[in-house]
Amino acid sequence: MRNILMTVMMLVVVIVLFNSIISKDTTGTRSQIESQGTAANTKINQLLP
């Protein structure tokens, strides 16, 4: 029983950390990757052939 409880609590901690680090709206890793990708696409599109 104790092992199951520890496993469930560890999963909850992982989910909370994922939501606070990766999926945060404006400062999360996902939004930073998207903004840097958009900036890179803009710079690539501005290159002259």
Stockholm file with secondary structure:
# STOCKHOLM 1.0

chainA/1-49         MRNILMTVMMLVVVIVLFNSIISKDTTGTRSQIESQGTAANTKINQLLP
#=GR chainA/1-49 SS CHHHHHHHHHHHHHHHHHHHHTSCTTTSHHHHHHHHHHHHHHHHHHSCC
#=GC SS_cons        CHHHHHHHHHHHHHHHHHHHHTSCTTTSHHHHHHHHHHHHHHHHHHSCC
//
